[in-house]
Amino acid sequence: MNSPVSTTPRLENYPLRLSDNVRFADLDVNGHVNNAVYSSYFETGRVMLVRDRANGLTPAGASWVLVRLDTHFRAELHWPGTIETGLGVLRLGRTSVTFSQVVFSEGRCIASTQATTVLVDATTRKPTPLPPSTIEGFQRWMMRNENAVV
């Protein structure tokens, strides 16, 4: 298993950015955002990207399934507050896409993740190769720095 690189991600390397609020319901008994909530923050970015029909990233008769999520928790996040999430594509596989994603608050990287999704046939639920049009559509969402970190 590869070890994460120790440098801090830079938000400007992520081509898709979204803003959100930290909700009181996001907190756990320790008074900070619960680790499970970060999965929802990251999911929002991926879903916003692949479900936007204008991007053309989900072929008819197919859907995306998350198969791996590797998260690095870097700092605590508290309520009230705002976050900015970033998303970029690290790799395109035969049937998969690996994303690099981050959560920033007040200019600081709070968490980062690598998420791998697989394109599956909506009927058979079996992995299906990425069509050339989907591969082309992802090009504008590639990370802006090859040395991106998690």
MODELLER restraints for C-alpha pairs under 7 A, 6 or more apart:
rsr = mdl.restraints
at = mdl.atoms
rsr.add(forms.Gaussian(group=physical.xy_distance, feature=features.Distance(at['CA:4:A'], at['CA:149:A']), mean=6.89, stdev=0.5))
rsr.add(forms.Gaussian(group=physical.xy_distance, feature=features.Distance(at['CA:4:A'], at['CA:150:A']), mean=5.86, stdev=0.5))
rsr.add(forms.Gaussian(group=physical.xy_distance, feature=features.Distance(at['CA:5:A'], at['CA:149:A']), mean=5.81, stdev=0.5))
rsr.add(forms.Gaussian(group=physical.xy_distance, feature=features.Distance(at['CA:5:A'], at['CA:150:A']), mean=6.79, stdev=0.5))
rsr.add(forms.Gaussian(group=physical.xy_distance, feature=features.Distance(at['CA:7:A'], at['CA:149:A']), mean=6.91, stdev=0.5))
rsr.add(forms.Gaussian(group=physical.xy_distance, feature=features.Distance(at['CA:9:A'], at['CA:109:A']), mean=6.92, stdev=0.5))
rsr.add(forms.Gaussian(group=physical.xy_distance, feature=features.Distance(at['CA:9:A'], at['CA:148:A']), mean=6.60, stdev=0.5))
rsr.add(forms.Gaussian(group=physical.xy_distance, feature=features.Distance(at['CA:9:A'], at['CA:149:A']), mean=5.79, stdev=0.5))
rsr.add(forms.Gaussian(group=physical.xy_distance, feature=features.Distance(at['CA:11:A'], at['CA:86:A']), mean=6.33, stdev=0.5))
rsr.add(forms.Gaussian(group=physical.xy_distance, feature=features.Distance(at['CA:13:A'], at['CA:143:A']), mean=5.91, stdev=0.5))
rsr.add(forms.Gaussian(group=physical.xy_distance, feature=features.Distance(at['CA:13:A'], at['CA:144:A']), mean=4.70, stdev=0.5))
rsr.add(forms.Gaussian(group=physical.xy_distance, feature=features.Distance(at['CA:13:A'], at['CA:145:A']), mean=5.86, stdev=0.5))
rsr.add(forms.Gaussian(group=physical.xy_distance, feature=features.Distance(at['CA:14:A'], at['CA:86:A']), mean=5.15, stdev=0.5))
rsr.add(forms.Gaussian(group=physical.xy_distance, feature=features.Distance(at['CA:14:A'], at['CA:87:A']), mean=5.14, stdev=0.5))
rsr.add(forms.Gaussian(group=physical.xy_distance, feature=features.Distance(at['CA:14:A'], at['CA:88:A']), mean=4.93, stdev=0.5))
rsr.add(forms.Gaussian(group=physical.xy_distance, feature=features.Distance(at['CA:14:A'], at['CA:143:A']), mean=5.74, stdev=0.5))
rsr.add(forms.Gaussian(group=physical.xy_distance, feature=features.Distance(at['CA:14:A'], at['CA:144:A']), mean=6.50, stdev=0.5))
rsr.add(forms.Gaussian(group=physical.xy_distance, feature=features.Distance(at['CA:15:A'], at['CA:87:A']), mean=6.38, stdev=0.5))
rsr.add(forms.Gaussian(group=physical.xy_distance, feature=features.Distance(at['CA:15:A'], at['CA:88:A']), mean=5.77, stdev=0.5))
rsr.add(forms.Gaussian(group=physical.xy_distance, feature=features.Distance(at['CA:15:A'], at['CA:141:A']), mean=5.69, stdev=0.5))
rsr.add(forms.Gaussian(group=physical.xy_distance, feature=features.Distance(at['CA:15:A'], at['CA:143:A']), mean=6.72, stdev=0.5))
rsr.add(forms.Gaussian(group=physical.xy_distance, feature=features.Distance(at['CA:16:A'], at['CA:86:A']), mean=5.55, stdev=0.5))
rsr.add(forms.Gaussian(group=physical.xy_distance, feature=features.Distance(at['CA:16:A'], at['CA:87:A']), mean=5.11, stdev=0.5))
rsr.add(forms.Gaussian(group=physical.xy_distance, feature=features.Distance(at['CA:16:A'], at['CA:88:A']), mean=6.54, stdev=0.5))
rsr.add(forms.Gaussian(group=physical.xy_distance, feature=features.Distance(at['CA:17:A'], at['CA:84:A']), mean=6.64, stdev=0.5))
rsr.add(forms.Gaussian(group=physical.xy_distance, feature=features.Distance(at['CA:17:A'], at['CA:85:A']), mean=5.43, stdev=0.5))
rsr.add(forms.Gaussian(group=physical.xy_distance, feature=features.Distance(at['CA:17:A'], at['CA:86:A']), mean=4.47, stdev=0.5))
rsr.add(forms.Gaussian(group=physical.xy_distance, feature=features.Distance(at['CA:17:A'], at['CA:87:A']), mean=6.49, stdev=0.5))
rsr.add(forms.Gaussian(group=physical.xy_distance, feature=features.Distance(at['CA:18:A'], at['CA:84:A']), mean=5.56, stdev=0.5))
rsr.add(forms.Gaussian(group=physical.xy_distance, feature=features.Distance(at['CA:18:A'], at['CA:85:A']), mean=5.25, stdev=0.5))
rsr.add(forms.Gaussian(group=physical.xy_distance, feature=features.Distance(at['CA:18:A'], at['CA:86:A']), mean=6.67, stdev=0.5))
rsr.add(forms.Gaussian(group=physical.xy_distance, feature=features.Distance(at['CA:19:A'], at['CA:83:A']), mean=5.73, stdev=0.5))
rsr.add(forms.Gaussian(group=physical.xy_distance, feature=features.Distance(at['CA:19:A'], at['CA:84:A']), mean=4.41, stdev=0.5))
rsr.add(forms.Gaussian(group=physical.xy_distance, feature=features.Distance(at['CA:19:A'], at['CA:85:A']), mean=6.36, stdev=0.5))
rsr.add(forms.Gaussian(group=physical.xy_distance, feature=features.Distance(at['CA:20:A'], at['CA:82:A']), mean=5.79, stdev=0.5))
rsr.add(forms.Gaussian(group=physical.xy_distance, feature=features.Distance(at['CA:20:A'], at['CA:83:A']), mean=5.35, stdev=0.5))
rsr.add(forms.Gaussian(group=physical.xy_distance, feature=features.Distance(at['CA:20:A'], at['CA:84:A']), mean=6.39, stdev=0.5))
rsr.add(forms.Gaussian(group=physical.xy_distance, feature=features.Distance(at['CA:21:A'], at['CA:81:A']), mean=6.05, stdev=0.5))
rsr.add(forms.Gaussian(group=physical.xy_distance, feature=features.Distance(at['CA:21:A'], at['CA:82:A']), mean=4.34, stdev=0.5))
rsr.add(forms.Gaussian(group=physical.xy_distance, feature=features.Distance(at['CA:21:A'], at['CA:83:A']), mean=6.02, stdev=0.5))
rsr.add(forms.Gaussian(group=physical.xy_distance, feature=features.Distance(at['CA:22:A'], at['CA:79:A']), mean=5.76, stdev=0.5))
rsr.add(forms.Gaussian(group=physical.xy_distance, feature=features.Distance(at['CA:22:A'], at['CA:80:A']), mean=6.11, stdev=0.5))
rsr.add(forms.Gaussian(group=physical.xy_distance, feature=features.Distance(at['CA:22:A'], at['CA:81:A']), mean=5.26, stdev=0.5))
rsr.add(forms.Gaussian(group=physical.xy_distance, feature=features.Distance(at['CA:22:A'], at['CA:82:A']), mean=5.49, stdev=0.5))
rsr.add(forms.Gaussian(group=physical.xy_distance, feature=features.Distance(at['CA:22:A'], at['CA:83:A']), mean=6.80, stdev=0.5))
rsr.add(forms.Gaussian(group=physical.xy_distance, feature=features.Distance(at['CA:23:A'], at['CA:79:A']), mean=6.53, stdev=0.5))
rsr.add(forms.Gaussian(group=physical.xy_distance, feature=features.Distance(at['CA:24:A'], at['CA:79:A']), mean=5.98, stdev=0.5))
rsr.add(forms.Gaussian(group=physical.xy_distance, feature=features.Distance(at['CA:26:A'], at['CA:33:A']), mean=5.22, stdev=0.5))
rsr.add(forms.Gaussian(group=physical.xy_distance, feature=features.Distance(at['CA:26:A'], at['CA:34:A']), mean=6.20, stdev=0.5))
rsr.add(forms.Gaussian(group=physical.xy_distance, feature=features.Distance(at['CA:26:A'], at['CA:37:A']), mean=6.22, stdev=0.5))
rsr.add(forms.Gaussian(group=physical.xy_distance, feature=features.Distance(at['CA:27:A'], at['CA:33:A']), mean=4.27, stdev=0.5))
rsr.add(forms.Gaussian(group=physical.xy_distance, feature=features.Distance(at['CA:27:A'], at['CA:34:A']), mean=5.45, stdev=0.5))
rsr.add(forms.Gaussian(group=physical.xy_distance, feature=features.Distance(at['CA:28:A'], at['CA:34:A']), mean=5.18, stdev=0.5))
rsr.add(forms.Gaussian(group=physical.xy_distance, feature=features.Distance(at['CA:31:A'], at['CA:78:A']), mean=6.89, stdev=0.5))
rsr.add(forms.Gaussian(group=physical.xy_distance, feature=features.Distance(at['CA:32:A'], at['CA:76:A']), mean=6.13, stdev=0.5))
rsr.add(forms.Gaussian(group=physical.xy_distance, feature=features.Distance(at['CA:32:A'], at['CA:77:A']), mean=5.50, stdev=0.5))
rsr.add(forms.Gaussian(group=physical.xy_distance, feature=features.Distance(at['CA:32:A'], at['CA:78:A']), mean=4.79, stdev=0.5))
rsr.add(forms.Gaussian(group=physical.xy_distance, feature=features.Distance(at['CA:33:A'], at['CA:77:A']), mean=5.48, stdev=0.5))
rsr.add(forms.Gaussian(group=physical.xy_distance, feature=features.Distance(at['CA:33:A'], at['CA:78:A']), mean=5.95, stdev=0.5))
rsr.add(forms.Gaussian(group=physical.xy_distance, feature=features.Distance(at['CA:42:A'], at['CA:101:A']), mean=6.66, stdev=0.5))
rsr.add(forms.Gaussian(group=physical.xy_distance, feature=features.Distance(at['CA:45:A'], at['CA:87:A']), mean=6.59, stdev=0.5))
rsr.add(forms.Gaussian(group=physical.xy_distance, feature=features.Distance(at['CA:50:A'], at['CA:57:A']), mean=5.23, stdev=0.5))
rsr.add(forms.Gaussian(group=physical.xy_distance, feature=features.Distance(at['CA:50:A'], at['CA:58:A']), mean=6.00, stdev=0.5))
rsr.add(forms.Gaussian(group=physical.xy_distance, feature=features.Distance(at['CA:51:A'], at['CA:58:A']), mean=6.72, stdev=0.5))
rsr.add(forms.Gaussian(group=physical.xy_distance, feature=features.Distance(at['CA:55:A'], at['CA:137:A']), mean=6.45, stdev=0.5))
rsr.add(forms.Gaussian(group=physical.xy_distance, feature=features.Distance(at['CA:56:A'], at['CA:134:A']), mean=6.62, stdev=0.5))
rsr.add(forms.Gaussian(group=physical.xy_distance, feature=features.Distance(at['CA:56:A'], at['CA:137:A']), mean=6.34, stdev=0.5))
rsr.add(forms.Gaussian(group=physical.xy_distance, feature=features.Distance(at['CA:57:A'], at['CA:134:A']), mean=5.10, stdev=0.5))
rsr.add(forms.Gaussian(group=physical.xy_distance, feature=features.Distance(at['CA:57:A'], at['CA:137:A']), mean=6.15, stdev=0.5))
rsr.add(forms.Gaussian(group=physical.xy_distance, feature=features.Distance(at['CA:61:A'], at['CA:121:A']), mean=6.14, stdev=0.5))
rsr.add(forms.Gaussian(group=physical.xy_distance, feature=features.Distance(at['CA:61:A'], at['CA:122:A']), mean=5.32, stdev=0.5))
rsr.add(forms.Gaussian(group=physical.xy_distance, feature=features.Distance(at['CA:62:A'], at['CA:119:A']), mean=6.58, stdev=0.5))
rsr.add(forms.Gaussian(group=physical.xy_distance, feature=features.Distance(at['CA:62:A'], at['CA:120:A']), mean=5.50, stdev=0.5))
rsr.add(forms.Gaussian(group=physical.xy_distance, feature=features.Distance(at['CA:62:A'], at['CA:121:A']), mean=4.52, stdev=0.5))
rsr.add(forms.Gaussian(group=physical.xy_distance, feature=features.Distance(at['CA:62:A'], at['CA:122:A']), mean=4.67, stdev=0.5))
rsr.add(forms.Gaussian(group=physical.xy_distance, feature=features.Distance(at['CA:63:A'], at['CA:119:A']), mean=5.73, stdev=0.5))
rsr.add(forms.Gaussian(group=physical.xy_distance, feature=features.Distance(at['CA:63:A'], at['CA:120:A']), mean=5.49, stdev=0.5))
rsr.add(forms.Gaussian(group=physical.xy_distance, feature=features.Distance(at['CA:63:A'], at['CA:121:A']), mean=6.59, stdev=0.5))
rsr.add(forms.Gaussian(group=physical.xy_distance, feature=features.Distance(at['CA:63:A'], at['CA:122:A']), mean=5.96, stdev=0.5))
rsr.add(forms.Gaussian(group=physical.xy_distance, feature=features.Distance(at['CA:64:A'], at['CA:117:A']), mean=5.99, stdev=0.5))
rsr.add(forms.Gaussian(group=physical.xy_distance, feature=features.Distance(at['CA:64:A'], at['CA:118:A']), mean=5.54, stdev=0.5))
rsr.add(forms.Gaussian(group=physical.xy_distance, feature=features.Distance(at['CA:64:A'], at['CA:119:A']), mean=4.68, stdev=0.5))
rsr.add(forms.Gaussian(group=physical.xy_distance, feature=features.Distance(at['CA:64:A'], at['CA:120:A']), mean=6.12, stdev=0.5))
rsr.add(forms.Gaussian(group=physical.xy_distance, feature=features.Distance(at['CA:65:A'], at['CA:117:A']), mean=5.24, stdev=0.5))
rsr.add(forms.Gaussian(group=physical.xy_distance, feature=features.Distance(at['CA:65:A'], at['CA:118:A']), mean=5.28, stdev=0.5))
rsr.add(forms.Gaussian(group=physical.xy_distance, feature=features.Distance(at['CA:65:A'], at['CA:119:A']), mean=6.51, stdev=0.5))
rsr.add(forms.Gaussian(group=physical.xy_distance, feature=features.Distance(at['CA:66:A'], at['CA:116:A']), mean=6.01, stdev=0.5))
rsr.add(forms.Gaussian(group=physical.xy_distance, feature=features.Distance(at['CA:66:A'], at['CA:117:A']), mean=4.31, stdev=0.5))
rsr.add(forms.Gaussian(group=physical.xy_distance, feature=features.Distance(at['CA:66:A'], at['CA:118:A']), mean=6.50, stdev=0.5))
rsr.add(forms.Gaussian(group=physical.xy_distance, feature=features.Distance(at['CA:67:A'], at['CA:116:A']), mean=5.75, stdev=0.5))
rsr.add(forms.Gaussian(group=physical.xy_distance, feature=features.Distance(at['CA:67:A'], at['CA:117:A']), mean=5.56, stdev=0.5))
rsr.add(forms.Gaussian(group=physical.xy_distance, feature=features.Distance(at['CA:67:A'], at['CA:118:A']), mean=6.81, stdev=0.5))
rsr.add(forms.Gaussian(group=physical.xy_distance, feature=features.Distance(at['CA:68:A'], at['CA:115:A']), mean=5.56, stdev=0.5))
rsr.add(forms.Gaussian(group=physical.xy_distance, feature=features.Distance(at['CA:68:A'], at['CA:116:A']), mean=5.10, stdev=0.5))
rsr.add(forms.Gaussian(group=physical.xy_distance, feature=features.Distance(at['CA:69:A'], at['CA:113:A']), mean=6.69, stdev=0.5))
rsr.add(forms.Gaussian(group=physical.xy_distance, feature=features.Distance(at['CA:69:A'], at['CA:114:A']), mean=5.85, stdev=0.5))
rsr.add(forms.Gaussian(group=physical.xy_distance, feature=features.Distance(at['CA:69:A'], at['CA:115:A']), mean=4.55, stdev=0.5))
rsr.add(forms.Gaussian(group=physical.xy_distance, feature=features.Distance(at['CA:69:A'], at['CA:116:A']), mean=6.65, stdev=0.5))
rsr.add(forms.Gaussian(group=physical.xy_distance, feature=features.Distance(at['CA:70:A'], at['CA:113:A']), mean=5.34, stdev=0.5))
rsr.add(forms.Gaussian(group=physical.xy_distance, feature=features.Distance(at['CA:70:A'], at['CA:114:A']), mean=5.30, stdev=0.5))
rsr.add(forms.Gaussian(group=physical.xy_distance, feature=features.Distance(at['CA:70:A'], at['CA:115:A']), mean=6.52, stdev=0.5))
rsr.add(forms.Gaussian(group=physical.xy_distance, feature=features.Distance(at['CA:71:A'], at['CA:112:A']), mean=5.73, stdev=0.5))
rsr.add(forms.Gaussian(group=physical.xy_distance, feature=features.Distance(at['CA:71:A'], at['CA:113:A']), mean=4.18, stdev=0.5))
rsr.add(forms.Gaussian(group=physical.xy_distance, feature=features.Distance(at['CA:71:A'], at['CA:114:A']), mean=6.65, stdev=0.5))
rsr.add(forms.Gaussian(group=physical.xy_distance, feature=features.Distance(at['CA:72:A'], at['CA:111:A']), mean=5.63, stdev=0.5))
rsr.add(forms.Gaussian(group=physical.xy_distance, feature=features.Distance(at['CA:72:A'], at['CA:112:A']), mean=5.28, stdev=0.5))
rsr.add(forms.Gaussian(group=physical.xy_distance, feature=features.Distance(at['CA:72:A'], at['CA:113:A']), mean=6.05, stdev=0.5))
rsr.add(forms.Gaussian(group=physical.xy_distance, feature=features.Distance(at['CA:72:A'], at['CA:150:A']), mean=6.63, stdev=0.5))
rsr.add(forms.Gaussian(group=physical.xy_distance, feature=features.Distance(at['CA:73:A'], at['CA:110:A']), mean=6.49, stdev=0.5))
rsr.add(forms.Gaussian(group=physical.xy_distance, feature=features.Distance(at['CA:73:A'], at['CA:111:A']), mean=4.59, stdev=0.5))
rsr.add(forms.Gaussian(group=physical.xy_distance, feature=features.Distance(at['CA:73:A'], at['CA:112:A']), mean=6.75, stdev=0.5))
rsr.add(forms.Gaussian(group=physical.xy_distance, feature=features.Distance(at['CA:74:A'], at['CA:109:A']), mean=6.95, stdev=0.5))
rsr.add(forms.Gaussian(group=physical.xy_distance, feature=features.Distance(at['CA:74:A'], at['CA:110:A']), mean=5.03, stdev=0.5))
rsr.add(forms.Gaussian(group=physical.xy_distance, feature=features.Distance(at['CA:74:A'], at['CA:111:A']), mean=5.20, stdev=0.5))
rsr.add(forms.Gaussian(group=physical.xy_distance, feature=features.Distance(at['CA:75:A'], at['CA:110:A']), mean=4.86, stdev=0.5))
rsr.add(forms.Gaussian(group=physical.xy_distance, feature=features.Distance(at['CA:76:A'], at['CA:110:A']), mean=6.70, stdev=0.5))
rsr.add(forms.Gaussian(group=physical.xy_distance, feature=features.Distance(at['CA:77:A'], at['CA:110:A']), mean=6.87, stdev=0.5))
rsr.add(forms.Gaussian(group=physical.xy_distance, feature=features.Distance(at['CA:82:A'], at['CA:105:A']), mean=6.24, stdev=0.5))
rsr.add(forms.Gaussian(group=physical.xy_distance, feature=features.Distance(at['CA:83:A'], at['CA:103:A']), mean=6.47, stdev=0.5))
rsr.add(forms.Gaussian(group=physical.xy_distance, feature=features.Distance(at['CA:83:A'], at['CA:104:A']), mean=5.55, stdev=0.5))
rsr.add(forms.Gaussian(group=physical.xy_distance, feature=features.Distance(at['CA:83:A'], at['CA:105:A']), mean=4.72, stdev=0.5))
rsr.add(forms.Gaussian(group=physical.xy_distance, feature=features.Distance(at['CA:84:A'], at['CA:103:A']), mean=5.88, stdev=0.5))
rsr.add(forms.Gaussian(group=physical.xy_distance, feature=features.Distance(at['CA:84:A'], at['CA:104:A']), mean=5.16, stdev=0.5))
rsr.add(forms.Gaussian(group=physical.xy_distance, feature=features.Distance(at['CA:84:A'], at['CA:105:A']), mean=6.34, stdev=0.5))
rsr.add(forms.Gaussian(group=physical.xy_distance, feature=features.Distance(at['CA:85:A'], at['CA:102:A']), mean=5.45, stdev=0.5))
rsr.add(forms.Gaussian(group=physical.xy_distance, feature=features.Distance(at['CA:85:A'], at['CA:103:A']), mean=4.52, stdev=0.5))
rsr.add(forms.Gaussian(group=physical.xy_distance, feature=features.Distance(at['CA:85:A'], at['CA:104:A']), mean=6.12, stdev=0.5))
rsr.add(forms.Gaussian(group=physical.xy_distance, feature=features.Distance(at['CA:86:A'], at['CA:101:A']), mean=5.42, stdev=0.5))
rsr.add(forms.Gaussian(group=physical.xy_distance, feature=features.Distance(at['CA:86:A'], at['CA:102:A']), mean=5.13, stdev=0.5))
rsr.add(forms.Gaussian(group=physical.xy_distance, feature=features.Distance(at['CA:86:A'], at['CA:103:A']), mean=6.63, stdev=0.5))
rsr.add(forms.Gaussian(group=physical.xy_distance, feature=features.Distance(at['CA:87:A'], at['CA:99:A']), mean=6.68, stdev=0.5))
rsr.add(forms.Gaussian(group=physical.xy_distance, feature=features.Distance(at['CA:87:A'], at['CA:100:A']), mean=5.79, stdev=0.5))
rsr.add(forms.Gaussian(group=physical.xy_distance, feature=features.Distance(at['CA:87:A'], at['CA:101:A']), mean=4.45, stdev=0.5))
rsr.add(forms.Gaussian(group=physical.xy_distance, feature=features.Distance(at['CA:87:A'], at['CA:102:A']), mean=6.71, stdev=0.5))
rsr.add(forms.Gaussian(group=physical.xy_distance, feature=features.Distance(at['CA:88:A'], at['CA:99:A']), mean=5.62, stdev=0.5))
rsr.add(forms.Gaussian(group=physical.xy_distance, feature=features.Distance(at['CA:88:A'], at['CA:100:A']), mean=5.36, stdev=0.5))
rsr.add(forms.Gaussian(group=physical.xy_distance, feature=features.Distance(at['CA:88:A'], at['CA:101:A']), mean=6.52, stdev=0.5))
rsr.add(forms.Gaussian(group=physical.xy_distance, feature=features.Distance(at['CA:88:A'], at['CA:141:A']), mean=5.48, stdev=0.5))
rsr.add(forms.Gaussian(group=physical.xy_distance, feature=features.Distance(at['CA:88:A'], at['CA:142:A']), mean=5.27, stdev=0.5))
rsr.add(forms.Gaussian(group=physical.xy_distance, feature=features.Distance(at['CA:88:A'], at['CA:143:A']), mean=4.64, stdev=0.5))
rsr.add(forms.Gaussian(group=physical.xy_distance, feature=features.Distance(at['CA:89:A'], at['CA:98:A']), mean=6.01, stdev=0.5))
rsr.add(forms.Gaussian(group=physical.xy_distance, feature=features.Distance(at['CA:89:A'], at['CA:99:A']), mean=4.43, stdev=0.5))
rsr.add(forms.Gaussian(group=physical.xy_distance, feature=features.Distance(at['CA:89:A'], at['CA:100:A']), mean=6.11, stdev=0.5))
rsr.add(forms.Gaussian(group=physical.xy_distance, feature=features.Distance(at['CA:89:A'], at['CA:141:A']), mean=5.76, stdev=0.5))
rsr.add(forms.Gaussian(group=physical.xy_distance, feature=features.Distance(at['CA:89:A'], at['CA:142:A']), mean=4.36, stdev=0.5))
rsr.add(forms.Gaussian(group=physical.xy_distance, feature=features.Distance(at['CA:89:A'], at['CA:143:A']), mean=5.46, stdev=0.5))
rsr.add(forms.Gaussian(group=physical.xy_distance, feature=features.Distance(at['CA:90:A'], at['CA:98:A']), mean=5.51, stdev=0.5))
rsr.add(forms.Gaussian(group=physical.xy_distance, feature=features.Distance(at['CA:90:A'], at['CA:99:A']), mean=5.31, stdev=0.5))
rsr.add(forms.Gaussian(group=physical.xy_distance, feature=features.Distance(at['CA:90:A'], at['CA:100:A']), mean=6.06, stdev=0.5))
rsr.add(forms.Gaussian(group=physical.xy_distance, feature=features.Distance(at['CA:90:A'], at['CA:142:A']), mean=6.27, stdev=0.5))
rsr.add(forms.Gaussian(group=physical.xy_distance, feature=features.Distance(at['CA:90:A'], at['CA:143:A']), mean=6.01, stdev=0.5))
rsr.add(forms.Gaussian(group=physical.xy_distance, feature=features.Distance(at['CA:91:A'], at['CA:97:A']), mean=5.88, stdev=0.5))
rsr.add(forms.Gaussian(group=physical.xy_distance, feature=features.Distance(at['CA:91:A'], at['CA:98:A']), mean=5.13, stdev=0.5))
rsr.add(forms.Gaussian(group=physical.xy_distance, feature=features.Distance(at['CA:92:A'], at['CA:98:A']), mean=6.48, stdev=0.5))
rsr.add(forms.Gaussian(group=physical.xy_distance, feature=features.Distance(at['CA:94:A'], at['CA:129:A']), mean=5.41, stdev=0.5))
rsr.add(forms.Gaussian(group=physical.xy_distance, feature=features.Distance(at['CA:94:A'], at['CA:130:A']), mean=6.11, stdev=0.5))
rsr.add(forms.Gaussian(group=physical.xy_distance, feature=features.Distance(at['CA:95:A'], at['CA:118:A']), mean=5.64, stdev=0.5))
rsr.add(forms.Gaussian(group=physical.xy_distance, feature=features.Distance(at['CA:95:A'], at['CA:119:A']), mean=5.66, stdev=0.5))
rsr.add(forms.Gaussian(group=physical.xy_distance, feature=features.Distance(at['CA:95:A'], at['CA:127:A']), mean=6.20, stdev=0.5))
rsr.add(forms.Gaussian(group=physical.xy_distance, feature=features.Distance(at['CA:95:A'], at['CA:128:A']), mean=5.61, stdev=0.5))
rsr.add(forms.Gaussian(group=physical.xy_distance, feature=features.Distance(at['CA:95:A'], at['CA:129:A']), mean=4.40, stdev=0.5))
rsr.add(forms.Gaussian(group=physical.xy_distance, feature=features.Distance(at['CA:95:A'], at['CA:130:A']), mean=5.29, stdev=0.5))
rsr.add(forms.Gaussian(group=physical.xy_distance, feature=features.Distance(at['CA:96:A'], at['CA:116:A']), mean=6.71, stdev=0.5))
rsr.add(forms.Gaussian(group=physical.xy_distance, feature=features.Distance(at['CA:96:A'], at['CA:117:A']), mean=5.53, stdev=0.5))
rsr.add(forms.Gaussian(group=physical.xy_distance, feature=features.Distance(at['CA:96:A'], at['CA:118:A']), mean=4.25, stdev=0.5))
rsr.add(forms.Gaussian(group=physical.xy_distance, feature=features.Distance(at['CA:96:A'], at['CA:119:A']), mean=6.08, stdev=0.5))
rsr.add(forms.Gaussian(group=physical.xy_distance, feature=features.Distance(at['CA:97:A'], at['CA:116:A']), mean=5.63, stdev=0.5))
rsr.add(forms.Gaussian(group=physical.xy_distance, feature=features.Distance(at['CA:97:A'], at['CA:117:A']), mean=5.44, stdev=0.5))
rsr.add(forms.Gaussian(group=physical.xy_distance, feature=features.Distance(at['CA:97:A'], at['CA:118:A']), mean=6.52, stdev=0.5))
rsr.add(forms.Gaussian(group=physical.xy_distance, feature=features.Distance(at['CA:98:A'], at['CA:114:A']), mean=6.66, stdev=0.5))
rsr.add(forms.Gaussian(group=physical.xy_distance, feature=features.Distance(at['CA:98:A'], at['CA:115:A']), mean=5.54, stdev=0.5))
rsr.add(forms.Gaussian(group=physical.xy_distance, feature=features.Distance(at['CA:98:A'], at['CA:116:A']), mean=4.23, stdev=0.5))
rsr.add(forms.Gaussian(group=physical.xy_distance, feature=features.Distance(at['CA:98:A'], at['CA:117:A']), mean=6.46, stdev=0.5))
rsr.add(forms.Gaussian(group=physical.xy_distance, feature=features.Distance(at['CA:99:A'], at['CA:114:A']), mean=5.53, stdev=0.5))
rsr.add(forms.Gaussian(group=physical.xy_distance, feature=features.Distance(at['CA:99:A'], at['CA:115:A']), mean=5.13, stdev=0.5))
rsr.add(forms.Gaussian(group=physical.xy_distance, feature=features.Distance(at['CA:99:A'], at['CA:116:A']), mean=6.25, stdev=0.5))
rsr.add(forms.Gaussian(group=physical.xy_distance, feature=features.Distance(at['CA:100:A'], at['CA:113:A']), mean=5.86, stdev=0.5))
rsr.add(forms.Gaussian(group=physical.xy_distance, feature=features.Distance(at['CA:100:A'], at['CA:114:A']), mean=4.71, stdev=0.5))
rsr.add(forms.Gaussian(group=physical.xy_distance, feature=features.Distance(at['CA:100:A'], at['CA:115:A']), mean=6.59, stdev=0.5))
rsr.add(forms.Gaussian(group=physical.xy_distance, feature=features.Distance(at['CA:100:A'], at['CA:150:A']), mean=6.82, stdev=0.5))
rsr.add(forms.Gaussian(group=physical.xy_distance, feature=features.Distance(at['CA:101:A'], at['CA:112:A']), mean=5.57, stdev=0.5))
rsr.add(forms.Gaussian(group=physical.xy_distance, feature=features.Distance(at['CA:101:A'], at['CA:113:A']), mean=5.22, stdev=0.5))
rsr.add(forms.Gaussian(group=physical.xy_distance, feature=features.Distance(at['CA:101:A'], at['CA:114:A']), mean=6.33, stdev=0.5))
rsr.add(forms.Gaussian(group=physical.xy_distance, feature=features.Distance(at['CA:102:A'], at['CA:109:A']), mean=6.93, stdev=0.5))
rsr.add(forms.Gaussian(group=physical.xy_distance, feature=features.Distance(at['CA:102:A'], at['CA:111:A']), mean=5.70, stdev=0.5))
rsr.add(forms.Gaussian(group=physical.xy_distance, feature=features.Distance(at['CA:102:A'], at['CA:112:A']), mean=4.22, stdev=0.5))
rsr.add(forms.Gaussian(group=physical.xy_distance, feature=features.Distance(at['CA:102:A'], at['CA:113:A']), mean=6.38, stdev=0.5))
rsr.add(forms.Gaussian(group=physical.xy_distance, feature=features.Distance(at['CA:103:A'], at['CA:109:A']), mean=5.97, stdev=0.5))
rsr.add(forms.Gaussian(group=physical.xy_distance, feature=features.Distance(at['CA:103:A'], at['CA:110:A']), mean=5.57, stdev=0.5))
rsr.add(forms.Gaussian(group=physical.xy_distance, feature=features.Distance(at['CA:103:A'], at['CA:111:A']), mean=5.24, stdev=0.5))
rsr.add(forms.Gaussian(group=physical.xy_distance, feature=features.Distance(at['CA:103:A'], at['CA:112:A']), mean=6.34, stdev=0.5))
rsr.add(forms.Gaussian(group=physical.xy_distance, feature=features.Distance(at['CA:104:A'], at['CA:110:A']), mean=5.42, stdev=0.5))
rsr.add(forms.Gaussian(group=physical.xy_distance, feature=features.Distance(at['CA:112:A'], at['CA:150:A']), mean=5.24, stdev=0.5))
rsr.add(forms.Gaussian(group=physical.xy_distance, feature=features.Distance(at['CA:113:A'], at['CA:150:A']), mean=5.43, stdev=0.5))
rsr.add(forms.Gaussian(group=physical.xy_distance, feature=features.Distance(at['CA:114:A'], at['CA:150:A']), mean=6.39, stdev=0.5))
rsr.add(forms.Gaussian(group=physical.xy_distance, feature=features.Distance(at['CA:118:A'], at['CA:127:A']), mean=6.45, stdev=0.5))
rsr.add(forms.Gaussian(group=physical.xy_distance, feature=features.Distance(at['CA:119:A'], at['CA:127:A']), mean=5.65, stdev=0.5))
rsr.add(forms.Gaussian(group=physical.xy_distance, feature=features.Distance(at['CA:119:A'], at['CA:128:A']), mean=5.75, stdev=0.5))
rsr.add(forms.Gaussian(group=physical.xy_distance, feature=features.Distance(at['CA:119:A'], at['CA:130:A']), mean=6.97, stdev=0.5))
rsr.add(forms.Gaussian(group=physical.xy_distance, feature=features.Distance(at['CA:120:A'], at['CA:126:A']), mean=5.15, stdev=0.5))
rsr.add(forms.Gaussian(group=physical.xy_distance, feature=features.Distance(at['CA:120:A'], at['CA:127:A']), mean=4.23, stdev=0.5))
rsr.add(forms.Gaussian(group=physical.xy_distance, feature=features.Distance(at['CA:120:A'], at['CA:128:A']), mean=5.26, stdev=0.5))
rsr.add(forms.Gaussian(group=physical.xy_distance, feature=features.Distance(at['CA:121:A'], at['CA:127:A']), mean=6.38, stdev=0.5))
rsr.add(forms.Gaussian(group=physical.xy_distance, feature=features.Distance(at['CA:121:A'], at['CA:128:A']), mean=6.08, stdev=0.5))
